[in-house]
């Protein structure tokens, strides 16, 4: 049973897919979704906060409760720490900086260090679900 699920968001298409999967699980279990973003540099925090707010609105539109958490530091260790207060964490297979890798370093490390279950979402969100990254990629309107 999932009552609180953490979703790691970084603006990548696979993070969008993780959010969509979390919404499905959240609706199934009536779970609260905790949207987390870890800014590696202080200048990334403002964009991360805006992304979290867009994601939270999307979750609320789906009829679920959303909490947002913005941290600064190493994404894998910060997400692992946040995951301790949840039933599991969903992340994308590849982050925004590792689009060419089979499994990004954050997801790989999180699998090793998290004390909760880690669900790695490899799919890509459909175009109608790409609300978090709209306008951030060259192909986006």
C-alpha positions in Angstrom: 0.0 0.0 0.0 1.3 3.4 -1.0 0.2 6.4 1.1 3.0 8.8 0.1 5.1 8.6 -3.0 8.1 10.8 -3.9 8.6 11.7 -7.5 12.0 13.1 -8.5 11.6 15.8 -11.1 14.4 17.3 -13.1 12.6 18.5 -16.3 13.5 15.4 -18.4 10.9 13.5 -20.4 11.4 10.4 -18.3 10.7 12.4 -15.1 7.5 13.5 -16.8 6.7 9.8 -17.3 7.5 9.1 -13.7 5.0 11.7 -12.6 2.4 10.3 -14.9 3.0 6.8 -13.4 2.9 8.2 -9.9 -0.5 9.8 -10.7 -1.9 6.4 -11.7 -0.5 4.8 -8.5 -1.7 7.7 -6.5 -5.2 7.5 -7.8 -5.2 3.7 -7.2 -4.0 4.0 -3.6 -5.3 7.5 -2.8 -1.7 8.5 -2.0 -0.2 11.9 -1.5 2.4 12.7 -4.1 5.6 14.4 -2.9 7.2 16.2 -5.8 10.9 16.7 -5.2 13.5 18.6 -7.1 17.2 18.8 -6.2 19.1 21.8 -7.6 22.7 21.0 -7.9 23.5 24.7 -8.1 21.8 27.6 -6.4 21.0 29.3 -9.7 18.8 26.3 -10.7 16.5 26.6 -7.6 14.1 29.2 -9.1 13.5 27.1 -12.2 13.1 24.1 -10.0 10.5 25.8 -7.8 8.5 26.8 -10.9 8.6 23.3 -12.2 7.4 21.9 -8.9 4.5 24.3 -8.8 3.4 23.3 -12.3 3.7 19.6 -11.4 1.7 20.1 -8.2 -1.1 21.8 -10.1 -1.1 18.9 -12.5 -1.3 16.4 -9.6 -4.1 18.4 -7.9 -6.0 18.5 -11.3 -5.9 14.7 -11.2 -7.6 14.8 -7.8 -4.6 14.1 -5.6 -2.9 15.9 -2.8 0.6 17.3 -3.7 3.4 18.4 -1.6 6.6 20.0 -3.0 10.1 19.9 -1.7 13.0 21.8 -3.2 16.5 20.9 -2.0 20.0 21.7 -3.1 22.8 19.2 -3.3 23.5 15.8 -4.8 20.2 14.5 -6.3 20.7 10.9 -5.4 21.5 11.5 -1.7 18.9 14.2 -1.3 16.2 12.0 -2.9 17.2 9.0 -0.8 16.9 11.1 2.3 13.5 12.4 1.3 12.4 8.9 0.4 12.7 7.8 4.0 9.5 9.7 4.8 7.6 8.0 1.9 6.6 4.6 0.8 8.6 4.7 -2.4 10.2 6.9 -5.0 9.6 7.2 -8.7 12.3 8.6 -11.0 13.0 8.7 -14.7 15.5 6.3 -16.1 17.5 9.2 -17.6 17.9 12.7 -16.2 18.0 15.9 -18.0 21.8 15.8 -18.3 22.1 12.1 -19.2 19.7 11.6 -22.1 22.1 9.3 -24.0 22.8 6.9 -21.1 20.9 3.6 -20.6 20.5 4.3 -16.9 21.4 7.7 -15.5 23.8 8.0 -12.6 21.1 9.4 -10.2 18.7 6.6 -10.8 21.5 4.0 -10.6 22.8 5.4 -7.3 19.3 5.8 -5.8 18.6 2.2 -6.4 21.7 1.3 -4.4 21.3 3.8 -1.5 17.5 4.3 -1.0 15.9 2.6 2.0 12.6 2.5 0.2 11.5 0.9 -3.1 12.6 2.8 -6.2 10.5 2.6 -9.3 12.5 3.6 -12.4 10.2 4.8 -15.3 11.8 4.3 -18.7 8.9 5.5 -20.8 8.3 8.8 -22.1 5.3 10.8 -21.3 2.9 11.4 -24.2 2.9 14.8 -25.8 -0.3 15.8 -24.0 1.4 15.0 -20.6 4.5 17.1 -21.2 3.4 20.0 -19.1 6.5 20.2 -16.9 9.0 20.6 -19.7 6.9 22.5 -22.3 9.0 25.2 -23.9 12.3 23.8 -22.5 13.2 21.6 -25.4 13.8 22.7 -29.0 10.9 20.6 -30.3 8.4 22.0 -27.8 5.9 24.8 -28.8 
